[in-house]
Amino acid sequence: MLQEGLVITVVGMGTVLVFLTILVFAMSIMSKVVALISKIMPEEVEAPVAVRKEANTDEAVAVAIAVAKMNMN
């Protein structure tokens, strides 16, 4: 009975090892294929949109302080 358990364990671990090895090779091949496809058909990159920053933040801070003081009373 112990021998049957060991055989099942070895067969299961061997199966997992083979599957993981195949998975590693498949992922490696897919990586190379995707890199080749991206060289042949590159994605179009849109120009970044300029973000407008507020020129004077002191005014915004002053307004926030004034509103906070008004709400305290």
N, C-alpha and C positions, 0 to 999 in steps of 0.2 A: 504494500500500500504506500509506503514511503517512497519507493522507487517511482510509482505512478505519479505521485505529487511532484517529484523532482523533474520528471519528464514533461509534465504539463507546464511547470514553471519555466523550464528552459525553452520550450516551444513558444510560450507566450512572450518571453523576453526577446527571443530571436525574431519573432514577428514584429514586435515594436521596433527593434533595432533596424530591421529591413525597411519598415515603413518610414521611419525618421530619416534614414539615409536617402531614400527615394525623394522624400519631401525636400531635403536640403538641395539635392541636385536639381529638382524641378524649380525651386525658387531661384537658384543661381541662373538657370537657363532663362527663366522669365525676366530676370533683371537685365540680362544681356539683350533680350528681345525688346524690352521696353526702351532701353537706351538707344538701340538701333532705330526704333520707330520714332523716338523723339528727335533724333538727328535728321531723319528723312522728312518728318512733318512736325516742325516746331510749333508750339502754341503761340498765338498772337498775344503780345503783352500790351495792355493799354497803358497810356501815360498816366502817371499818378495825378490825381486832382489836388490842386493847391488848396491848403486849408487856410482860411482867413483868420488871423489871430486878432484879438481885440487890442486896439492901439493903446488904450489907457485903462489899466486895471484898477488904478487908484480911485477912479470915479465909481466903479462897480463896488469896491470895498466900502466906500463912504456911503453909498446908497444902502448897502446891506446893513451897515451899522445903524444908520438912521431908522430903518424899518424895524430892526431888533429893539432899539430904544423905545420906539413908539408902541410896540406890542407889549413892552414890559409894564407900561402904565395902565 
